Amino acid sequence: MSAGAATFDGAEAWRPAINPWIIAITVTLATFMEVLDTSIANVSLPHIAGSLSAGVDESTWVLTSYLVSNAIVLPLSGWLSSILGRKNFYMSCVALFTVSSFMCGLAPNLATLIFFRVLQGAGGGGLQPSEQAILADTFPPAKRGMAFAVYGIAVVTAPAVGPTLGGWITDNFTWRWIFFINIPVGILSILLTSRLIEDPPFLQRRKLKETHIDFIGLGLVGLGLGTLQVVLDKGQRDDWFSSHFILILSLISAASLLFAIYWEWTHKDPVVDLHLFRDRTFGISNLLMFMLGFALLGSTLLLPLFMQTLLGYTAEKSGLALMPGGFAIMLLLPLVGFLLSRYSPRWLLFFGLTDLAFSLFHMSGFDLGIDFHSVVVARVIQAAGMAFLFVPINTAAYAYLPRDKNNAASGLMNLARNIGGSVGISVVTTLLDRRGQVHLNYLSQNLSAANPAFRSMLAGASRAIQARGASASFATRQAYALIQGTVQRQASMLAYIDDFRLLGIAILLMVPLVFLIRKSKPAGGMAVH
């Protein structure tokens, strides 16, 4: 307590020479660019595959390779910052991200593109944790809510904007420009960072020659998270454990991560500081951030897919349905930041979780006749819940930690959100496929000659087709196909309902955890208002 408080009190006196809001905008530039890149390439995969003479399944490694390297670097960012210096590490990540983006745009074949996507993901993996740590150190506790609101605008809206922007760029220019647009932003970010950002004095940079590098910890964390990300990204496509590839990677991931937890917990100089989880508030905040990523990316995948496959919307129109939710988040986040200076994060989290759960249960009431406006309204309601979660979770996570632990904490928080998003996407896509088959089998049982309703529908459809000049036999076959197609759409609709309901239940189960977050005055004299 005394050592931690001394570090904290001494650190509290430091303030940056530049206006903190200029610093916040500067570091948010690169983070928005990086988060955007996690989703902007999704809709361009068919174009990339065709341009580089690759199969569509092979082209998915463009996404997987980025996510793997990104996940590996996230928890290591705090350790790397302590060796390189946080400003140097941040600028190196921006530079690596920018240069690799340029090379991705020039890639002559798929193998080259995947290689530079790995480098791009490695550079991007250090941006979000560094920005969060910079904001936590730059702003006093009373103003952190507003600072994290600026950061939240980038992190929460970018995944929603990415697919729409990527589709527009690909349709009107070429897929290579989804990478080239990062270059001017990256150059501007490097110039501003070099002029405006400084490391606080309490961040004691290690001398590399005096640092004992935990190679075993590095290897275990990298292997465990890398294989886990591949499993989550490829599992549904390869039918999970029926694939030997997925099964072997799952065993490797589980063994590596379990041993990594033991090793890092007992090692005197770990690359990932798991002892931060001794703080109950930080542990709960990580779980809530995991679930926020789970619900955010899971629902962001489901809604456009639902609108395109079942409602017949174009990719652009389905993307437009998500955009009002992004604007709602942008408007609400500053309000949430202001409220955090007046009220406990626990009450804002309670409202956010209940609102998010309500919106997901509301979406489970969708049907095949729903209109565009109703989808937009449901997404806006959901966005309100997300806005009331992101900033309070981050504020609570850092509230009880010494400031010299902010680097390590930010890496773990961002890892929780990213892995939560990957798990969410895997769960909803798997459930969508499996529950669709279950509902189709159940509904198909009613397609028998013994069912009067089926006979009546078949006869009516056959007569309507014959009225257009078709023969009786052709009309009957077409009527069967029409009814089968209707049943398949109904089965898919029921599967989407199951998905939305699952997400709603998962979020609702998180509500009691809010009241386990400490509300007393933390060590070092910093109060959470």
N, C-alpha and C positions, 0 to 999 in steps of 0.2 A: 504494500500500500504506500509506504513512504517513498520508495524508489520510483514507483509509477507516478505518484503525485508530484514528486520533484521534477521529473521529466516533463510532466504535463504543465506544471505551473511555470517552469522556465520557458517552455515552448509558447505558452499563451501570450507572452509579451511581444513576440515577433509579429510584425505585420509587413506585407509586401509594399514596396515603394510605389508601385503602379496601382491605379484604381482597381479594386477586386473584380468589378464587373467587366472591365476590359480583358482581364485575365480569363474570366469565365467564358466570354465569347470566343476568345482566341483558342482555347483548348477544345471548345465544343465543335469548332469547324471540322477538325480532323476526325473526331469521334462520330459525327453525323455521317461523314464520308465512309467511314469503316463499317458502321452498322448498316448503311444503305447497301453496301457491297455483299452483305450476307444474303440478301434477297433479290437484288436487282438482276442477277443472272438467271434466275429461275425460269422466267418466261422465254429466255433467249436460247435455251438448250437445243431445241430443234434446229434453229438457224446455225448455231455453233457446230452441231453435228454434221449438218449438210455442207457447211463451208469447209470443214476440215476433213471431210470424207470419213467420218466416224459414225458408229451406231449410236442411237439415242441412249441405250443403256451405258455405253462407254462414256458418253458425254456427262453423265451424272457425277463422274469423278471430279468434274470442274467444281461442283458444289462440295462434295465430300472432302476433297483435299484441302480446301480452304477451312472448313469446319474443324478438321483434325488438327492442323497446325495451330489454329486459333485457340482451341481448347487446351493444347499443351502449354502454350505460352502464358495464358491467363493466370494460373496460380503461381507461376514462377516470376511474374512481373515485379513483385515486391523485392524478391531476392536479387534480381538483376538490377533494379534501381539502386539498391544499397551498394552494389559494386561499381556501376557506371556513373552513379549520380542520377537523380530522377530526371532533371532537365535533359541531360545527355541521352538517357535511355529513351525518353519521350521523343526527342528529335530524331534519334536513330530509327525509332519505329515509324515515324512519319516518313522519313526518307526512304526506308525500305519499302513501305507500303506504296509510295508514289512511284518509285523506280520500277517495282515489280508490276504495278498497274500498267505502266507504259509498255513493258515487255509483254504483258498478257495481250495487250491490243495488237502487238506486232507478231504474235505467235504464228508460225507457219504450219504447225501441226498440233494434234491433241496432246502428245507427250510434253511438248514444250509449254503449252498452255497450262497443263496440270502442274508442272514444275514451278512455274512462276506464281501460280495460285497458292502453292504451299508457302512460298516466300511472302506473298501478299498476306496470307492468313497469319503468318508469324509476326509480321510487322503490325497488323491490325490487332493482334492479341494483347499487345502492350498498351494500346491507346486508351481504352476505356478505364482500366484500373488506374493508370497514371492520372487521367483527368479527374477521376473521383478523389484520389488522394490529394491532388493539387487544390481542388475546391474545398476539401475538408480542412486543409491547412491554411488556405487563404482567407476563409470567412470565419468570423467568430460564431459560436454556437447559435446565437439568436438569429443570425442571417443565413445559416446553412440551408434552411428550408427553401428559400428563394433561389439560392445557388444551385441546389439539386433540381429545382424546377426547370432551370435553363438546360441542365444536363438531361433531364427527363424528356424534354421536348425532342431532343435529338434521338434518344435511345428508343422511345416508344413510338414516335411517328415514322421514323425511317423504315421499319419493316413493312408498314402499310403503304408508304409511298413507293418503295422499291419496285414491286412488280409492275405497277402502272407506268412508272417512269421508264423501266427497262423495256416494256412492251412498246411504248411510244418511240423510244430511241431506235429500237430494232426495226420497227415498221417504217420509219421515216429516214433513217440513215443506214447504219450497219451495226452489228452486234459489237464490233470493236470499240465503238464510242462509249459503251457502258463502262469501259476501263479508262479510256482517254479522258473522260470528264473529271477523273480524280486528280489529274496532273496539276491544273492551275490551283485547285484547292490545296493540294499538298504543298506546293511551292509557297503559297501565301501563308500557310500554317507554319512552315519552317522559318520564314522570315520574321513573322510576328513573335513566335516562341523565342527565337534567339535574342530578340530585342526586349521582350517584356517579362519573360518568366525567369524566376530565380529560385534556387533551392533554399529552403529555410535552414537556419544554422543548426537546429537540433537534429537534422538528418545527417548523421555521421556516416560519411562514405567510407566503405572498407577499402583497404589497399589489397589489390588482387594477390600480390605475393605473400601477404599475411593471412589470406583467406583460405580456409580448408574447404575445398569444394566437395560437396556431398554427391559424388558421382552415382552412388547407388540410389539415393533419393531421386536424383534427376532422371535416371534411367527408368525407375519404377513408375514415377509420376507420368513421364512421357509415354511409356509403353501402355500403361493402364488407361489413361485418358484418350490416347490416340486410337487404340483398338475399340474402346467403348463408343467413340464417336462414329467409327465405321459401322459397328453393329447397329447403332440406332438409325443411321442413315440408310443402310442397305438391308436391314433385317426384313422389313415387310416385302421388299421387292424379291428377296430370295427365299421367302416363306420361312423365315426365322430358323428354328433349330432343325428343320428338315434339311437345311444346307450345312454340309460339313464345314464350309468356310466360316459361316456365322457361328456355328457351335464352337469351333476351335478358338476363334477370336473372343468369344464370350468367356470361355474358361481362362484364357490368357489375361483378359481385362480384369475379371474378378480376382484372380490370384495376385496380379500385380498391384491392384488398388488396395486389397486387404493387407498385403505385406508392406505397401507404401505407408499406410496409416500407422501400422505398428512401428516401422522404421523411423518415420518422421516424428512420431510422438516421443520416441525414446532417444533420438539423436540430439546431441548437444548443440549442433549448428544446422538445423534443417533448412531445406530450400523452401518448404511450405510450412508456415507456422500454425500447426493445428491446435496449439495451446490457446489460441484466441477463442476456441469454442468452449473454453471453461466459463466464459462470460455467457450467462443464460440469454441475455438480450441479443447478443451477437449471433448465437446459434439459432434462435427463433427467427431473427431477421433473415438469415440465410435460407431457412426453410420457406419462409414467406416469399422471398425473392425467387426461389426455385419454382414455387407454385404460380407466381405471377408470370414467369416465363412459360410455364406449362400451359396456362390459360391463354396468354397473349398470342403465342405462335400457333397453338393448337386451333384456336378459333379463327385466327387470321388465315390459316390454311383452309379451314372448312367453309367459311362463308363464300369466298370466290368460287371454290370448287362446286358448292351447292348451286350457286347462281348460274354457272356455266353449263354444268352437266344436266341439271334438272329444270331450270327455268329458261335455258336457251339464251342467256345473255352473252355478249362478247366479253373478251378479256378486259377491254378498256372500260366497258360499262360496269362490270363487276368490281373493277378497281375503283371506279368513281363512287361506288356505294360505300367503300371503306373510308374515303377521304373526309367526309364530314366528321367521322369519329376522330380522325387525326386533328382536325381543327378544334374539336371540342376539348381534346387533351391540351392543345396549345393554349387555349383560353383558360382552362381550369387550373393548370399547374401553377401559375403565379398566385392564384387564389389559395391553393393548398399551401404554398410556401408561406403566404401571409398568415394563414390560420395556424400554422405550426408555431408561430411566435406567440400565439394566444392560448392554444389548447394542447393537451397531451397528444402525442402521436397515436396513443392507443385508441382514442375516440375516432380519429380520422381513419385509422386502419379498420376499425369495426364498421364504419360506414362504407368504406371502399370494398371490403369483402362481401358484405351483405348486398350491396348494389351490384357487384360483379356476379355474384351467385344468382341474384334475381334476374339479371339480363340473360344469363345462360339458360335458366329455366324458362324464361320467356321465349327464347329461341327454340326450345324444345316443343313449342306450340306451333312452329311453322308448318305450312302445308304446301302443296303444289300450286295452290292458287294465290299465294302471297304476292303482293306487288312490290315494286322497287322502293317506294316510300316507307313501307313497313320495315323492310330490311335496314334501311338507313337509320330509322328511329331506333331500332334494336341495337344497332352498332353504336350509336351515340350514347345510349344508356350504358352500354358496356364500357365505352371509353371513359365515362365519368367515374366509374368504379376504379379503372386502372389509374386514372389521374390521382385519386385519393389513396393509392397504394404505393406507387413508386417512390415518391418523395419521403413520406413518413417512414417507410422501411429503411431507406438509406440513412435518414437522420437518426433513427433509433439505433442502427447498427454501429455508428461511430460514436454515439453519445458517451459510452462508458469506457472507451479505449484511449490509452495514451496516444498522443499525436504521432509519436515515432513508430506506431504500429499501423498507421493509416495505409501505407503502401501494401503491406501484407493483407490487410483486411479488404482492401478494394479488389485485389486479385481474386480472393475467395468469393466475394459478393458477385462479381461479374461472371465467375465460373458457374455459380449456382444458377444465375439467370439463363446463361447459355445452355447448360446441360438440361435445365428444366424445359427450355424451348425444344431441344432435340428430343427429349423424352415425350413431351406433349405431342409433337408431330408424329412420332412413331406410334404412340398409343392411339391417337384418333384415326390414323390411316389404317392401322391393323383392325381396330374395332369397326371401322366403316366397311371393310371388306368382309370380316367374319360375320358381323350382324346382318349385313346385306344378304349373305348366303342363307343365314338362319331364317330371316323373314321371307325370302324367296321360296324356300322349301315349304314353309308354313302356308303361304298364300297359294302356292301352286296346287296344294291338296284340294282346293276348291274348284280347280279347273277340270271337272269331270262331267260326263254326260248325265250323271245322277243329280247334278245341281241345277235346279230350275232357273236360278238367276244367270248361271253361266250359259245355259241353252238359249235363254231369251236374248242375252247380250250377243252371243254368236250369230243368232238368226238376224238380229237387227243390223249388226255390222255387215253381214253377208249381203243382205238386201240393199243396203246403202251402196256397197261396192258394185253390185250387179246393176244398180240404177245408172252407173256411170259407163256401162257398156261391157263390163267384164263377164266372163263365163261363170257358170255356177261353181265349178270346181276351183277355178282361180280365186273367185270371191271368197270361198270357204277358207282356202289356205291363207289368204290375206287377212281375213277376219281373225283366224287363230294367231297370226303373227302380231296383229294389232293388239289383241287382248294380252298376249304374252308380254309385249312391250309395256303395256300399261301396268301389269303386275310387277315387272322389273322396276319401273319408276316408283311404284308404291313401296316396294321393298327397300329401295335406296333411300327413299324419304324417311322411312322408319329407322333406318340405320343412322341417318343424320340426327334424328331426334334422340336416339340412344347416346350418340356422341355428345351432343349438347347437354343432355341430362347428366352424363358422367362428369363432364367438366364442372357443372353446377354443384354436384354433390362434393367433388374434390375440394372446391373452393369453400363451400359451406363448412366442411370439416375443419378448416383452418381458423374459424372464428374464435373458438375457445382459447387458442394459443395467444391471441392478442392480449389477454388479461394476465398472461404469464410474463409479459415484458415489464421490466422494472420501471417504476415511476419515481423512485426516490432520488435524491441528489447524488450524482455519481462522484467518483473519486476525482480529486483535483479541483473541485469547486464548480464544475460545469453543470448547470441545471438544464434539464429538458423541459421546456415550457409547454 
